[in-house]
Amino acid sequence: PAARRLGVGTALLRHLAGIAVARGCARFEWSVLDWNEPAIRFYRTMGAVGQDEWTVQRVSGEALARMAGE
């Protein structure tokens, strides 16, 4: 919270977007927890659009080992 409103997030996203453009990427994506409303509002002010049709899938721990066949 102490770093909020100092321009750090804006500078970081602009820098990363610049890298994406320089490398010819068609898009730049990241994840944010659905309850993190302040972050979502900030990302929207930067031009981000939520992708509601996507869900995150995760495998960890024992399930990850099983998936790996171990």
PDB file of N, CA, C and O in Angstrom, chain B, residues numbered from 101:
ATOM      1  N   PRO B 101       0.801  -1.216   0.000  1.00  0.00           N
ATOM      2  CA  PRO B 101       0.000   0.000   0.000  1.00  0.00           C
ATOM      3  C   PRO B 101       0.843   1.281   0.000  1.00  0.00           C
ATOM      4  O   PRO B 101       0.431   2.297  -0.558  1.00  0.00           O
ATOM      5  N   ALA B 102       2.014   1.228   0.622  1.00  0.00           N
ATOM      6  CA  ALA B 102       2.838   2.438   0.702  1.00  0.00           C
ATOM      7  C   ALA B 102       3.327   2.893  -0.667  1.00  0.00           C
ATOM      8  O   ALA B 102       3.620   4.072  -0.862  1.00  0.00           O
ATOM      9  N   ALA B 103       3.417   1.964  -1.615  1.00  0.00           N
ATOM     10  CA  ALA B 103       3.909   2.306  -2.957  1.00  0.00           C
ATOM     11  C   ALA B 103       2.794   2.713  -3.912  1.00  0.00           C
ATOM     12  O   ALA B 103       3.053   3.069  -5.061  1.00  0.00           O
ATOM     13  N   ARG B 104       1.551   2.662  -3.435  1.00  0.00           N
ATOM     14  CA  ARG B 104       0.436   3.033  -4.311  1.00  0.00           C
ATOM     15  C   ARG B 104       0.465   4.518  -4.634  1.00  0.00           C
ATOM     16  O   ARG B 104       0.886   5.349  -3.830  1.00  0.00           O
ATOM     17  N   ARG B 105       0.001   4.822  -5.844  1.00  0.00           N
ATOM     18  CA  ARG B 105      -0.131   6.192  -6.317  1.00  0.00           C
ATOM     19  C   ARG B 105       1.209   6.919  -6.495  1.00  0.00           C
ATOM     20  O   ARG B 105       1.264   8.149  -6.493  1.00  0.00           O
ATOM     21  N   LEU B 106       2.275   6.147  -6.645  1.00  0.00           N
ATOM     22  CA  LEU B 106       3.586   6.742  -6.899  1.00  0.00           C
ATOM     23  C   LEU B 106       3.993   6.595  -8.361  1.00  0.00           C
ATOM     24  O   LEU B 106       5.058   7.060  -8.766  1.00  0.00           O
ATOM     25  N   GLY B 107       3.136   5.945  -9.150  1.00  0.00           N
ATOM     26  CA  GLY B 107       3.435   5.765 -10.566  1.00  0.00           C
ATOM     27  C   GLY B 107       4.239   4.525 -10.894  1.00  0.00           C
ATOM     28  O   GLY B 107       4.585   4.297 -12.053  1.00  0.00           O
ATOM     29  N   VAL B 108       4.540   3.718  -9.883  1.00  0.00           N
ATOM     30  CA  VAL B 108       5.352   2.524 -10.101  1.00  0.00           C
ATOM     31  C   VAL B 108       4.622   1.517 -10.986  1.00  0.00           C
ATOM     32  O   VAL B 108       5.202   0.986 -11.933  1.00  0.00           O
ATOM     33  N   GLY B 109       3.364   1.255 -10.683  1.00  0.00           N
ATOM     34  CA  GLY B 109       2.586   0.300 -11.475  1.00  0.00           C
ATOM     35  C   GLY B 109       2.420   0.754 -12.916  1.00  0.00           C
ATOM     36  O   GLY B 109       2.552  -0.041 -13.846  1.00  0.00           O
ATOM     37  N   THR B 110       2.132   2.022 -13.094  1.00  0.00           N
ATOM     38  CA  THR B 110       1.988   2.569 -14.445  1.00  0.00           C
ATOM     39  C   THR B 110       3.294   2.435 -15.213  1.00  0.00           C
ATOM     40  O   THR B 110       3.294   2.019 -16.372  1.00  0.00           O
ATOM     41  N   ALA B 111       4.403   2.785 -14.578  1.00  0.00           N
ATOM     42  CA  ALA B 111       5.710   2.685 -15.237  1.00  0.00           C
ATOM     43  C   ALA B 111       6.030   1.240 -15.590  1.00  0.00           C
ATOM     44  O   ALA B 111       6.535   0.961 -16.678  1.00  0.00           O
ATOM     45  N   LEU B 112       5.740   0.321 -14.676  1.00  0.00           N
ATOM     46  CA  LEU B 112       6.019  -1.096 -14.930  1.00  0.00           C
ATOM     47  C   LEU B 112       5.207  -1.617 -16.109  1.00  0.00           C
ATOM     48  O   LEU B 112       5.755  -2.255 -17.008  1.00  0.00           O
ATOM     49  N   LEU B 113       3.900  -1.347 -16.109  1.00  0.00           N
ATOM     50  CA  LEU B 113       3.056  -1.832 -17.204  1.00  0.00           C
ATOM     51  C   LEU B 113       3.447  -1.195 -18.533  1.00  0.00           C
ATOM     52  O   LEU B 113       3.451  -1.873 -19.561  1.00  0.00           O
ATOM     53  N   ARG B 114       3.772   0.083 -18.530  1.00  0.00           N
ATOM     54  CA  ARG B 114       4.204   0.736 -19.774  1.00  0.00           C
ATOM     55  C   ARG B 114       5.501   0.127 -20.286  1.00  0.00           C
ATOM     56  O   ARG B 114       5.661  -0.081 -21.489  1.00  0.00           O
ATOM     57  N   HIS B 115       6.420  -0.157 -19.384  1.00  0.00           N
ATOM     58  CA  HIS B 115       7.687  -0.775 -19.773  1.00  0.00           C
ATOM     59  C   HIS B 115       7.447  -2.159 -20.379  1.00  0.00           C
ATOM     60  O   HIS B 115       7.983  -2.480 -21.440  1.00  0.00           O
ATOM     61  N   LEU B 116       6.644  -2.971 -19.704  1.00  0.00           N
ATOM     62  CA  LEU B 116       6.356  -4.317 -20.206  1.00  0.00           C
ATOM     63  C   LEU B 116       5.599  -4.269 -21.529  1.00  0.00           C
ATOM     64  O   LEU B 116       5.860  -5.073 -22.423  1.00  0.00           O
ATOM     65  N   ALA B 117       4.663  -3.330 -21.657  1.00  0.00           N
ATOM     66  CA  ALA B 117       3.939  -3.175 -22.921  1.00  0.00           C
ATOM     67  C   ALA B 117       4.905  -2.788 -24.034  1.00  0.00           C
ATOM     68  O   ALA B 117       4.766  -3.251 -25.167  1.00  0.00           O
ATOM     69  N   GLY B 118       5.875  -1.949 -23.719  1.00  0.00           N
ATOM     70  CA  GLY B 118       6.883  -1.570 -24.704  1.00  0.00           C
ATOM     71  C   GLY B 118       7.700  -2.760 -25.169  1.00  0.00           C
ATOM     72  O   GLY B 118       8.010  -2.880 -26.354  1.00  0.00           O
ATOM     73  N   ILE B 119       8.050  -3.636 -24.246  1.00  0.00           N
ATOM     74  CA  ILE B 119       8.776  -4.859 -24.605  1.00  0.00           C
ATOM     75  C   ILE B 119       7.916  -5.722 -25.514  1.00  0.00           C
ATOM     76  O   ILE B 119       8.394  -6.245 -26.520  1.00  0.00           O
ATOM     77  N   ALA B 120       6.638  -5.869 -25.155  1.00  0.00           N
ATOM     78  CA  ALA B 120       5.727  -6.682 -25.973  1.00  0.00           C
ATOM     79  C   ALA B 120       5.625  -6.128 -27.391  1.00  0.00           C
ATOM     80  O   ALA B 120       5.694  -6.885 -28.359  1.00  0.00           O
ATOM     81  N   VAL B 121       5.463  -4.823 -27.519  1.00  0.00           N
ATOM     82  CA  VAL B 121       5.360  -4.197 -28.844  1.00  0.00           C
ATOM     83  C   VAL B 121       6.664  -4.384 -29.617  1.00  0.00           C
ATOM     84  O   VAL B 121       6.639  -4.729 -30.798  1.00  0.00           O
ATOM     85  N   ALA B 122       7.797  -4.161 -28.963  1.00  0.00           N
ATOM     86  CA  ALA B 122       9.098  -4.290 -29.626  1.00  0.00           C
ATOM     87  C   ALA B 122       9.346  -5.706 -30.128  1.00  0.00           C
ATOM     88  O   ALA B 122      10.035  -5.904 -31.128  1.00  0.00           O
ATOM     89  N   ARG B 123       8.784  -6.688 -29.433  1.00  0.00           N
ATOM     90  CA  ARG B 123       8.977  -8.090 -29.831  1.00  0.00           C
ATOM     91  C   ARG B 123       7.887  -8.583 -30.773  1.00  0.00           C
ATOM     92  O   ARG B 123       7.865  -9.758 -31.141  1.00  0.00           O
ATOM     93  N   GLY B 124       6.994  -7.697 -31.159  1.00  0.00           N
ATOM     94  CA  GLY B 124       5.952  -8.059 -32.113  1.00  0.00           C
ATOM     95  C   GLY B 124       4.796  -8.847 -31.525  1.00  0.00           C
ATOM     96  O   GLY B 124       4.066  -9.516 -32.256  1.00  0.00           O
ATOM     97  N   CYS B 125       4.625  -8.777 -30.229  1.00  0.00           N
ATOM     98  CA  CYS B 125       3.513  -9.491 -29.585  1.00  0.00           C
ATOM     99  C   CYS B 125       2.192  -8.804 -29.915  1.00  0.00           C
ATOM    100  O   CYS B 125       2.123  -7.578 -30.010  1.00  0.00           O
ATOM    101  N   ALA B 126       1.159  -9.598 -30.086  1.00  0.00           N
ATOM    102  CA  ALA B 126      -0.163  -9.062 -30.397  1.00  0.00           C
ATOM    103  C   ALA B 126      -0.935  -8.699 -29.134  1.00  0.00           C
ATOM    104  O   ALA B 126      -1.918  -7.960 -29.196  1.00  0.00           O
ATOM    105  N   ARG B 127      -0.496  -9.214 -27.991  1.00  0.00           N
ATOM    106  CA  ARG B 127      -1.196  -8.919 -26.737  1.00  0.00           C
ATOM    107  C   ARG B 127      -0.256  -9.117 -25.555  1.00  0.00           C
ATOM    108  O   ARG B 127       0.835  -9.672 -25.683  1.00  0.00           O
ATOM    109  N   PHE B 128      -0.713  -8.648 -24.412  1.00  0.00           N
ATOM    110  CA  PHE B 128       0.029  -8.709 -23.153  1.00  0.00           C
ATOM    111  C   PHE B 128      -1.006  -9.106 -22.107  1.00  0.00           C
ATOM    112  O   PHE B 128      -1.979  -8.383 -21.893  1.00  0.00           O
ATOM    113  N   GLU B 129      -0.808 -10.230 -21.466  1.00  0.00           N
ATOM    114  CA  GLU B 129      -1.795 -10.745 -20.512  1.00  0.00           C
ATOM    115  C   GLU B 129      -1.151 -11.008 -19.159  1.00  0.00           C
ATOM    116  O   GLU B 129       0.038 -11.313 -19.070  1.00  0.00           O
ATOM    117  N   TRP B 130      -1.952 -10.886 -18.113  1.00  0.00           N
ATOM    118  CA  TRP B 130      -1.524 -11.210 -16.762  1.00  0.00           C
ATOM    119  C   TRP B 130      -2.748 -11.606 -15.965  1.00  0.00           C
ATOM    120  O   TRP B 130      -3.874 -11.492 -16.447  1.00  0.00           O
ATOM    121  N   SER B 131      -2.531 -12.069 -14.752  1.00  0.00           N
ATOM    122  CA  SER B 131      -3.630 -12.526 -13.900  1.00  0.00           C
ATOM    123  C   SER B 131      -3.802 -11.589 -12.712  1.00  0.00           C
ATOM    124  O   SER B 131      -2.850 -10.971 -12.234  1.00  0.00           O
ATOM    125  N   VAL B 132      -5.032 -11.504 -12.256  1.00  0.00           N
ATOM    126  CA  VAL B 132      -5.350 -10.748 -11.044  1.00  0.00           C
ATOM    127  C   VAL B 132      -6.498 -11.478 -10.352  1.00  0.00           C
ATOM    128  O   VAL B 132      -7.416 -11.964 -11.013  1.00  0.00           O
ATOM    129  N   LEU B 133      -6.447 -11.554  -9.038  1.00  0.00           N
ATOM    130  CA  LEU B 133      -7.522 -12.207  -8.292  1.00  0.00           C
ATOM    131  C   LEU B 133      -8.812 -11.399  -8.429  1.00  0.00           C
ATOM    132  O   LEU B 133      -8.790 -10.169  -8.401  1.00  0.00           O
ATOM    133  N   ASP B 134      -9.929 -12.100  -8.576  1.00  0.00           N
ATOM    134  CA  ASP B 134     -11.202 -11.423  -8.846  1.00  0.00           C
ATOM    135  C   ASP B 134     -11.669 -10.510  -7.719  1.00  0.00           C
ATOM    136  O   ASP B 134     -12.489  -9.620  -7.948  1.00  0.00           O
ATOM    137  N   TRP B 135     -11.163 -10.715  -6.511  1.00  0.00           N
ATOM    138  CA  TRP B 135     -11.564  -9.863  -5.393  1.00  0.00           C
ATOM    139  C   TRP B 135     -10.706  -8.601  -5.286  1.00  0.00           C
ATOM    140  O   TRP B 135     -11.002  -7.721  -4.477  1.00  0.00           O
ATOM    141  N   ASN B 136      -9.649  -8.504  -6.093  1.00  0.00           N
ATOM    142  CA  ASN B 136      -8.738  -7.361  -6.004  1.00  0.00           C
ATOM    143  C   ASN B 136      -9.248  -6.194  -6.855  1.00  0.00           C
ATOM    144  O   ASN B 136      -8.666  -5.835  -7.878  1.00  0.00           O
ATOM    145  N   GLU B 137     -10.342  -5.627  -6.395  1.00  0.00           N
ATOM    146  CA  GLU B 137     -11.012  -4.549  -7.129  1.00  0.00           C
ATOM    147  C   GLU B 137     -10.117  -3.337  -7.402  1.00  0.00           C
ATOM    148  O   GLU B 137     -10.169  -2.789  -8.503  1.00  0.00           O
ATOM    149  N   PRO B 138      -9.296  -2.898  -6.436  1.00  0.00           N
ATOM    150  CA  PRO B 138      -8.439  -1.749  -6.742  1.00  0.00           C
ATOM    151  C   PRO B 138      -7.493  -2.027  -7.914  1.00  0.00           C
ATOM    152  O   PRO B 138      -7.293  -1.166  -8.771  1.00  0.00           O
ATOM    153  N   ALA B 139      -6.918  -3.220  -7.947  1.00  0.00           N
ATOM    154  CA  ALA B 139      -6.018  -3.573  -9.053  1.00  0.00           C
ATOM    155  C   ALA B 139      -6.783  -3.639 -10.364  1.00  0.00           C
ATOM    156  O   ALA B 139      -6.302  -3.150 -11.386  1.00  0.00           O
ATOM    157  N   ILE B 140      -7.963  -4.236 -10.346  1.00  0.00           N
ATOM    158  CA  ILE B 140      -8.768  -4.350 -11.567  1.00  0.00           C
ATOM    159  C   ILE B 140      -9.120  -2.963 -12.095  1.00  0.00           C
ATOM    160  O   ILE B 140      -9.026  -2.712 -13.296  1.00  0.00           O
ATOM    161  N   ARG B 141      -9.523  -2.065 -11.205  1.00  0.00           N
ATOM    162  CA  ARG B 141      -9.829  -0.692 -11.629  1.00  0.00           C
ATOM    163  C   ARG B 141      -8.600  -0.026 -12.242  1.00  0.00           C
ATOM    164  O   ARG B 141      -8.697   0.648 -13.268  1.00  0.00           O
ATOM    165  N   PHE B 142      -7.448  -0.218 -11.608  1.00  0.00           N
ATOM    166  CA  PHE B 142      -6.210   0.354 -12.128  1.00  0.00           C
ATOM    167  C   PHE B 142      -5.905  -0.198 -13.515  1.00  0.00           C
ATOM    168  O   PHE B 142      -5.602   0.567 -14.430  1.00  0.00           O
ATOM    169  N   TYR B 143      -5.982  -1.516 -13.681  1.00  0.00           N
ATOM    170  CA  TYR B 143      -5.684  -2.124 -14.982  1.00  0.00           C
ATOM    171  C   TYR B 143      -6.641  -1.616 -16.051  1.00  0.00           C
ATOM    172  O   TYR B 143      -6.242  -1.404 -17.196  1.00  0.00           O
ATOM    173  N   ARG B 144      -7.891  -1.421 -15.685  1.00  0.00           N
ATOM    174  CA  ARG B 144      -8.869  -0.914 -16.656  1.00  0.00           C
ATOM    175  C   ARG B 144      -8.520   0.515 -17.079  1.00  0.00           C
ATOM    176  O   ARG B 144      -8.710   0.881 -18.239  1.00  0.00           O
ATOM    177  N   THR B 145      -8.011   1.326 -16.143  1.00  0.00           N
ATOM    178  CA  THR B 145      -7.606   2.685 -16.530  1.00  0.00           C
ATOM    179  C   THR B 145      -6.436   2.659 -17.504  1.00  0.00           C
ATOM    180  O   THR B 145      -6.230   3.609 -18.259  1.00  0.00           O
ATOM    181  N   MET B 146      -5.673   1.577 -17.488  1.00  0.00           N
ATOM    182  CA  MET B 146      -4.539   1.418 -18.402  1.00  0.00           C
ATOM    183  C   MET B 146      -4.972   0.820 -19.740  1.00  0.00           C
ATOM    184  O   MET B 146      -4.157   0.666 -20.649  1.00  0.00           O
ATOM    185  N   GLY B 147      -6.267   0.482 -19.856  1.00  0.00           N
ATOM    186  CA  GLY B 147      -6.772  -0.052 -21.115  1.00  0.00           C
ATOM    187  C   GLY B 147      -7.003  -1.546 -21.130  1.00  0.00           C
ATOM    188  O   GLY B 147      -7.410  -2.096 -22.153  1.00  0.00           O
ATOM    189  N   ALA B 148      -6.750  -2.218 -20.013  1.00  0.00           N
ATOM    190  CA  ALA B 148      -6.951  -3.667 -19.952  1.00  0.00           C
ATOM    191  C   ALA B 148      -8.438  -4.006 -19.991  1.00  0.00           C
ATOM    192  O   ALA B 148      -9.275  -3.242 -19.510  1.00  0.00           O
ATOM    193  N   VAL B 149      -8.745  -5.146 -20.563  1.00  0.00           N
ATOM    194  CA  VAL B 149     -10.117  -5.642 -20.645  1.00  0.00           C
ATOM    195  C   VAL B 149     -10.136  -7.036 -20.035  1.00  0.00           C
ATOM    196  O   VAL B 149      -9.354  -7.898 -20.436  1.00  0.00           O
ATOM    197  N   GLY B 150     -11.022  -7.265 -19.068  1.00  0.00           N
ATOM    198  CA  GLY B 150     -11.133  -8.576 -18.439  1.00  0.00           C
ATOM    199  C   GLY B 150     -11.554  -9.643 -19.438  1.00  0.00           C
ATOM    200  O   GLY B 150     -12.348  -9.386 -20.342  1.00  0.00           O
ATOM    201  N   GLN B 151     -11.016 -10.838 -19.264  1.00  0.00           N
ATOM    202  CA  GLN B 151     -11.308 -11.961 -20.150  1.00  0.00           C
ATOM    203  C   GLN B 151     -12.134 -12.984 -19.376  1.00  0.00           C
ATOM    204  O   GLN B 151     -11.607 -13.994 -18.910  1.00  0.00           O
ATOM    205  N   ASP B 152     -13.409 -12.718 -19.244  1.00  0.00           N
ATOM    206  CA  ASP B 152     -14.273 -13.546 -18.410  1.00  0.00           C
ATOM    207  C   ASP B 152     -14.462 -14.961 -18.927  1.00  0.00           C
ATOM    208  O   ASP B 152     -14.869 -15.845 -18.173  1.00  0.00           O
ATOM    209  N   GLU B 153     -14.171 -15.190 -20.207  1.00  0.00           N
ATOM    210  CA  GLU B 153     -14.380 -16.531 -20.748  1.00  0.00           C
ATOM    211  C   GLU B 153     -13.242 -17.486 -20.381  1.00  0.00           C
ATOM    212  O   GLU B 153     -13.336 -18.680 -20.667  1.00  0.00           O
ATOM    213  N   TRP B 154     -12.186 -16.997 -19.765  1.00  0.00           N
ATOM    214  CA  TRP B 154     -11.055 -17.834 -19.373  1.00  0.00           C
ATOM    215  C   TRP B 154     -11.111 -18.134 -17.880  1.00  0.00           C
ATOM    216  O   TRP B 154     -11.526 -17.290 -17.086  1.00  0.00           O
ATOM    217  N   THR B 155     -10.695 -19.336 -17.502  1.00  0.00           N
ATOM    218  CA  THR B 155     -10.527 -19.676 -16.093  1.00  0.00           C
ATOM    219  C   THR B 155      -9.116 -20.214 -15.900  1.00  0.00           C
ATOM    220  O   THR B 155      -8.531 -20.789 -16.818  1.00  0.00           O
ATOM    221  N   VAL B 156      -8.582 -20.026 -14.721  1.00  0.00           N
ATOM    222  CA  VAL B 156      -7.243 -20.516 -14.399  1.00  0.00           C
ATOM    223  C   VAL B 156      -7.361 -21.940 -13.885  1.00  0.00           C
ATOM    224  O   VAL B 156      -8.221 -22.244 -13.058  1.00  0.00           O
ATOM    225  N   GLN B 157      -6.503 -22.798 -14.376  1.00  0.00           N
ATOM    226  CA  GLN B 157      -6.442 -24.182 -13.920  1.00  0.00           C
ATOM    227  C   GLN B 157      -5.099 -24.377 -13.229  1.00  0.00           C
ATOM    228  O   GLN B 157      -4.081 -23.856 -13.686  1.00  0.00           O
ATOM    229  N   ARG B 158      -5.093 -25.127 -12.128  1.00  0.00           N
ATOM    230  CA  ARG B 158      -3.851 -25.318 -11.380  1.00  0.00           C
ATOM    231  C   ARG B 158      -3.727 -26.771 -10.955  1.00  0.00           C
ATOM    232  O   ARG B 158      -4.704 -27.406 -10.558  1.00  0.00           O
ATOM    233  N   VAL B 159      -2.519 -27.280 -11.045  1.00  0.00           N
ATOM    234  CA  VAL B 159      -2.191 -28.607 -10.529  1.00  0.00           C
ATOM    235  C   VAL B 159      -0.987 -28.421  -9.624  1.00  0.00           C
ATOM    236  O   VAL B 159       0.003 -27.811 -10.026  1.00  0.00           O
ATOM    237  N   SER B 160      -1.062 -28.942  -8.400  1.00  0.00           N
ATOM    238  CA  SER B 160       0.054 -28.792  -7.473  1.00  0.00           C
ATOM    239  C   SER B 160       0.158 -30.008  -6.565  1.00  0.00           C
ATOM    240  O   SER B 160      -0.724 -30.867  -6.545  1.00  0.00           O
ATOM    241  N   GLY B 161       1.235 -30.063  -5.826  1.00  0.00           N
ATOM    242  CA  GLY B 161       1.426 -31.117  -4.840  1.00  0.00           C
ATOM    243  C   GLY B 161       1.346 -32.518  -5.416  1.00  0.00           C
ATOM    244  O   GLY B 161       1.938 -32.813  -6.454  1.00  0.00           O
ATOM    245  N   GLU B 162       0.603 -33.382  -4.726  1.00  0.00           N
ATOM    246  CA  GLU B 162       0.478 -34.779  -5.140  1.00  0.00           C
ATOM    247  C   GLU B 162      -0.157 -34.909  -6.516  1.00  0.00           C
ATOM    248  O   GLU B 162       0.235 -35.778  -7.294  1.00  0.00           O
ATOM    249  N   ALA B 163      -1.123 -34.068  -6.826  1.00  0.00           N
ATOM    250  CA  ALA B 163      -1.766 -34.129  -8.143  1.00  0.00           C
ATOM    251  C   ALA B 163      -0.758 -33.821  -9.246  1.00  0.00           C
ATOM    252  O   ALA B 163      -0.824 -34.410 -10.325  1.00  0.00           O
ATOM    253  N   LEU B 164       0.167 -32.908  -8.988  1.00  0.00           N
ATOM    254  CA  LEU B 164       1.210 -32.590  -9.961  1.00  0.00           C
ATOM    255  C   LEU B 164       2.121 -33.791 -10.175  1.00  0.00           C
ATOM    256  O   LEU B 164       2.474 -34.119 -11.308  1.00  0.00           O
ATOM    257  N   ALA B 165       2.495 -34.441  -9.082  1.00  0.00           N
ATOM    258  CA  ALA B 165       3.338 -35.634  -9.184  1.00  0.00           C
ATOM    259  C   ALA B 165       2.619 -36.730  -9.960  1.00  0.00           C
ATOM    260  O   ALA B 165       3.231 -37.399 -10.793  1.00  0.00           O
ATOM    261  N   ARG B 166       1.328 -36.923  -9.696  1.00  0.00           N
ATOM    262  CA  ARG B 166       0.557 -37.937 -10.437  1.00  0.00           C
ATOM    263  C   ARG B 166       0.496 -37.583 -11.918  1.00  0.00           C
ATOM    264  O   ARG B 166       0.650 -38.458 -12.770  1.00  0.00           O
ATOM    265  N   MET B 167       0.276 -36.316 -12.229  1.00  0.00           N
ATOM    266  CA  MET B 167       0.210 -35.908 -13.624  1.00  0.00           C
ATOM    267  C   MET B 167       1.534 -36.190 -14.328  1.00  0.00           C
ATOM    268  O   MET B 167       1.557 -36.551 -15.505  1.00  0.00           O
ATOM    269  N   ALA B 168       2.630 -36.024 -13.600  1.00  0.00           N
ATOM    270  CA  ALA B 168       3.957 -36.265 -14.159  1.00  0.00           C
ATOM    271  C   ALA B 168       4.269 -37.754 -14.251  1.00  0.00           C
ATOM    272  O   ALA B 168       5.302 -38.149 -14.793  1.00  0.00           O
ATOM    273  N   GLY B 169       3.361 -38.582 -13.712  1.00  0.00           N
ATOM    274  CA  GLY B 169       3.562 -40.028 -13.770  1.00  0.00           C
ATOM    275  C   GLY B 169       4.485 -40.556 -12.696  1.00  0.00           C
ATOM    276  O   GLY B 169       5.050 -41.641 -12.834  1.00  0.00           O
ATOM    277  N   GLU B 170       4.639 -39.808 -11.644  1.00  0.00           N
ATOM    278  CA  GLU B 170       5.532 -40.240 -10.556  1.00  0.00           C
ATOM    279  C   GLU B 170       4.756 -40.851  -9.417  1.00  0.00           C
ATOM    280  O   GLU B 170       5.347 -41.268  -8.421  1.00  0.00           O
TER     281      GLU B 170
END
